[in-house]
Amino acid sequence: MSDTKKGTAGITARYYETENERVLTFEREETTAAITQNIDGYAMVTVRKTAESEELERYYGFDMALDHAAERLDVSMNELPIPEQAKDMGM
């Protein structure tokens, strides 16, 4: 299952699931950010530079993780496109 959404400010968001995680990635120019959560969807969300890199921070709330991702991309959190399947991430 995957979903891609393009937004303003040249941001592309992609949601997909692996065997163990739900993953939401953002890309703007050459900068990336990823928000991940366990596949069951009940744990804290983490922010990483990429889906494969180590976590930078862990959050209870999806909004806080989005704020961190937006900061990495140097945009407002409101500019991040959120694919429909990712809207329920976070506790």
Rosetta silent file (secondary structure, phi, psi, omega in degrees, C-alpha in Angstrom):
SEQUENCE: MSDTKKGTAGITARYYETENERVLTFEREETTAAITQNIDGYAMVTVRKTAESEELERYYGFDMALDHAAERLDVSMNELPIPEQAKDMGM
SCORE:     score description
SCORE:     0.000 S_00000001
   1 L     0.000  124.420  175.716    0.000    0.000    0.000 S_00000001
   2 E  -146.390  158.901 -178.383    1.471    3.349   -0.986 S_00000001
   3 E  -151.164  132.423  179.154    0.251    6.853   -1.697 S_00000001
   4 E  -119.554  139.488  179.647    2.096    9.869   -3.118 S_00000001
   5 E  -139.637  132.278  176.945    0.984   13.478   -2.826 S_00000001
   6 E   -98.873  142.742 -178.863    2.606   16.620   -4.212 S_00000001
   7 L  -127.947 -169.321  177.485    2.254   19.885   -2.347 S_00000001
   8 H   -72.378  171.072  177.081    3.264   23.474   -2.470 S_00000001
   9 H    61.170   21.518  176.679    6.873   24.603   -2.102 S_00000001
  10 H    69.985   26.387 -177.854    8.048   21.672   -4.254 S_00000001
  11 E   -96.325  133.147  173.222    7.393   19.060   -1.556 S_00000001
  12 E  -115.092  128.830  177.109    6.561   15.469   -2.419 S_00000001
  13 E  -111.320  141.534  178.362    5.130   13.208    0.284 S_00000001
  14 E  -136.261  128.531  176.015    5.020    9.445    0.014 S_00000001
  15 E  -110.941  135.847  173.836    3.310    7.015    2.384 S_00000001
  16 E  -155.673  167.602  179.147    4.028    3.305    2.348 S_00000001
  17 E  -121.859  139.391  173.411    4.165    0.319    4.653 S_00000001
  18 L  -106.297 -174.434  177.917    6.959   -2.161    5.216 S_00000001
  19 L   -61.019  -31.399 -174.079    6.761   -5.433    7.106 S_00000001
  20 L  -115.871  -17.223 -171.347    7.419   -3.565   10.378 S_00000001
  21 E  -138.078  154.912  164.860    6.627    0.123    9.867 S_00000001
  22 E   -96.637  133.010 -173.472    4.315    2.738    8.484 S_00000001
  23 E  -130.316  131.329  173.928    6.488    5.316    6.702 S_00000001
  24 E  -123.515  115.681 -179.127    5.757    8.864    5.573 S_00000001
  25 E  -111.679  149.950  175.852    8.586   10.551    3.671 S_00000001
  26 E  -126.548  141.761  176.980    8.937   14.120    2.493 S_00000001
  27 E  -136.234  131.565  175.479   11.330   15.412   -0.133 S_00000001
  28 E  -139.838  116.631 -173.783   12.065   19.010   -1.049 S_00000001
  29 L    55.569 -115.640  179.689   14.919   19.681   -3.427 S_00000001
  30 L  -110.874   11.846 -179.273   17.635   17.445   -1.966 S_00000001
  31 E  -101.916  138.498 -179.637   16.448   17.485    1.642 S_00000001
  32 E  -128.455  158.218  172.696   14.413   14.640    3.079 S_00000001
  33 E  -147.684  147.724  179.021   12.550   13.827    6.272 S_00000001
  34 E  -135.120  139.853  173.974   10.752   10.656    7.298 S_00000001
  35 E  -116.725  129.327 -177.661    8.148    9.952    9.951 S_00000001
  36 E  -129.046  156.467  177.262    7.742    6.336   10.985 S_00000001
  37 E  -149.778  154.138  178.983    5.506    4.324   13.286 S_00000001
  38 E   -62.216  157.643 -173.205    5.213    0.622   14.024 S_00000001
  39 L   -62.089  -26.542  179.570    2.972   -1.294   11.648 S_00000001
  40 L   -76.106  -16.650  174.360    0.284   -1.736   14.308 S_00000001
  41 L    75.661   21.606 -179.576   -0.058    2.051   14.520 S_00000001
  42 L  -117.553    0.324 -177.425   -0.160    2.425   18.297 S_00000001
  43 L   -97.329  173.828  175.124    3.382    3.487   19.169 S_00000001
  44 L   -60.994  158.362  175.868    5.126    6.823   19.206 S_00000001
  45 E   -99.857  149.624  178.628    6.219    8.245   15.861 S_00000001
  46 E  -117.464  153.069  173.891    9.858    8.915   15.052 S_00000001
  47 E  -111.971  133.482  178.957   11.480   11.504   12.821 S_00000001
  48 E  -132.669  164.443  174.023   14.487   10.499   10.744 S_00000001
  49 L   -68.187  -43.094  175.579   16.516   12.106    7.970 S_00000001
  50 L  -136.226  169.104  179.788   15.492    9.242    5.668 S_00000001
  51 L   -61.506  -28.148 -176.597   13.342    6.163    6.163 S_00000001
  52 L   -93.150  -13.939 -175.131   16.481    4.058    6.594 S_00000001
  53 L   -81.297  172.096  179.568   18.482    6.345    8.893 S_00000001
  54 L   -72.819  155.649 -177.432   18.537    6.366   12.677 S_00000001
  55 E   -68.993  143.672  175.373   15.880    8.285   14.529 S_00000001
  56 E   -93.106  -38.062 -177.239   16.483   11.943   15.335 S_00000001
  57 E  -158.722  157.986 -179.761   13.586   12.312   17.764 S_00000001
  58 E  -124.614  137.064 -176.602   10.532   10.442   19.054 S_00000001
  59 E  -134.101  151.076  171.486    7.103   12.028   19.585 S_00000001
  60 L   -79.096  -38.166 -173.914    3.684   11.064   20.929 S_00000001
  61 L  -100.663  140.251  177.457    1.890   13.440   18.598 S_00000001
  62 H   -63.605  -38.894 -179.737    1.830   13.443   14.821 S_00000001
  63 H   -59.748  -41.117 -179.979    1.682   17.264   14.792 S_00000001
  64 H   -66.725  -38.359  177.424    4.960   17.522   16.696 S_00000001
  65 H   -66.901  -40.233  177.273    6.615   15.089   14.284 S_00000001
  66 H   -62.869  -39.431  178.453    5.264   17.066   11.313 S_00000001
  67 H   -61.231  -42.942  178.597    6.653   20.267   12.827 S_00000001
  68 H   -64.914  -43.570  178.195   10.093   18.665   13.111 S_00000001
  69 H   -62.049  -42.924  178.725    9.924   17.368    9.524 S_00000001
  70 H   -62.059  -39.255  177.654    8.883   20.818    8.280 S_00000001
  71 H   -61.675  -41.802  177.518   11.816   22.364   10.125 S_00000001
  72 H   -61.137  -35.885 -177.267   14.189   19.955    8.360 S_00000001
  73 H   -89.180   -3.508  179.558   12.715   20.990    5.000 S_00000001
  74 L    61.332   46.296  176.975   12.739   24.711    5.922 S_00000001
  75 L  -137.241  170.810  173.351    8.992   25.133    5.335 S_00000001
  76 L   -76.027  147.394  177.869    5.870   25.729    7.396 S_00000001
  77 H   -57.858  -32.761 -179.671    4.158   22.638    8.753 S_00000001
  78 H   -67.208  -15.705  179.255    1.037   23.734    6.847 S_00000001
  79 H   -86.870   -8.242 -179.748    2.931   23.296    3.563 S_00000001
  80 L   -77.025  121.361  175.463    3.478   19.574    4.109 S_00000001
  81 L   -77.561  132.509 -178.928    1.142   17.478    1.952 S_00000001
  82 L  -114.112  112.943  175.478   -0.248   14.551    3.948 S_00000001
  83 L   -59.563  145.923 -176.206   -1.437   11.512    1.987 S_00000001
  84 H   -51.743  -42.414 -176.156   -4.835   10.290    3.178 S_00000001
  85 H   -67.416  -17.448 -177.710   -3.464    6.958    4.475 S_00000001
  86 H   -96.484   -6.605 -173.031   -0.997    8.768    6.789 S_00000001
  87 L   -64.272  -17.412 -179.202   -3.449   11.106    8.482 S_00000001
  88 L  -101.885   15.842  179.262   -4.018    8.788   11.458 S_00000001
  89 L   -70.861  155.878 -179.068   -0.352    8.368   12.419 S_00000001
  90 L    96.433  167.761 -176.910    0.647    9.154   16.003 S_00000001
  91 L   -84.937    0.000    0.000   -0.928    8.184   19.288 S_00000001
